[in-house]
Amino acid sequence: MVMWRNLANALVVPELRNRLLFVFGAFAVFVAAVYVQIPFVDHTKWQSMIASGQFLNFLGFLSGGALQRFSIIAMGITPYINASIIMQLATVVFPDIKDLMQHGGEEGRRRVGLWTRWLTVALALIQAATMVIALNRSGVFLRTDLFYLVMVVLTLTAGTVWLMWLGEQISDKGVGNGVSLIIFVGIILRFPTYFSQTVTLGQAGGLSYFGLILFVVIALISLVSVVFMYQGQRRVPVQYAKRVVGRKVYGGRSTYIPLRLNNAGVISIIFAISILLLPQQISQWAGLHHSPIADGFNRFMNLYFSYGSFLYNLVYFLLVVGFTFFYSEVVINIMDIADSLKKQGGFIPGIRPGKPTSDYLQKILNRITFVAAIYLGLLAILPNITQWLTHITTIFLGSTSLLIVVGVALDTMTQLEARLAMRDYRGFINK
């Protein structure tokens, strides 16, 4: 009820209404671009390749079906996401980039943003060229001349760059994070297809009422748990000492440090599934070249590492757990938090400032990250468990989509509430 009330209040405010209309207009342009297809493509052969490859299905899931139609935005926003992640990881390897992002001000953030865009272009060119070369060897293209292949590479790269620009425009002129909202819409666009496939399966007699009810119960429990884990936080109490400056007394207040339970968000699952599905795609491409090594690799993948197998789920779970710990360490800098508290005269009751504070916060972070890592690992393999329990082979509410949809919706509503609060605050001051 609060969400709908805030949305209704936002529509009354002209500034927020214009921002919301801009967001929905950008969504409409994105949907239109999904249906702009690249010419001279054998769609029958292309659909058969997608159906046999989980990696391509994953990329198509993030692109809103653009990859299935082989449109101009078939690669989606994935290269930009990879570039952003690489830049975040670069802050660990190169301290100068970290200082530029944290202490460089607006100019520093602008430079890092420019590097991220150029890295996006480079990654998009590499991904597009690799995809075009592999598809050309598979006979997907009806034309194989050099001019056409170069045109496809440049078109796919331009589509990704356009999506990056569209996401930045949404962030600047709309509400919420533009890139996240593009992925959000892409997932929502695929839901009707997945739902219709499930209904078709049920009409064919492959779905029992018990399986459907169990599936709905699992989906609802997953949804509630995702909301809890996304909004849950460990509040570490902080006390500020009193300071006398002239005739005024500053400090002496109590507050807390909010440490989120899930600091990695959906990044750990995206990392894990990208690495996990890459060997399957390599196996599919290697199957086109019959050789002893390729045939042996294909047999191993089909017997022991196929989608849904025990080894697949085990490796998937371990990768998600590992990436959750790694990304949490990258996102949260405990030493900076401890130093900031010390400089501002703050301390945790019963803990001395400095290194004891950082050790205490690190201990808390490790505990909550362990809980989040186990949860995300179980959530990642939940679709396979659900398929085994309910015999539904078409899961239209998977773990990755659930995390993205819920997370983006909550973030957008939080920003909308913040803008509403700022407007009310200004109105009170003006009175």
SULBEL-V709389 format. One record per helix or strand of 2 or more residues. SS is the DSSP state (helix for helix, strand for strand). FROM is the first residue (numbers start at 0). TO is the last residue. Records with the same first field share a line. If there is no record, write none. Layout:
SS = FROM-TO ; FROM-TO
This chain:
helix = 1-11 ; 13-33 ; 42-50 ; 53-61 ; 65-68 ; 77-92 ; 94-102 ; 104-137 ; 145-172 ; 177-202 ; 208-230 ; 266-285 ; 291-303 ; 309-330 ; 333-342 ; 354-389 ; 398-429
strand = 232-239 ; 242-244 ; 247-249 ; 253-259 ; 345-346
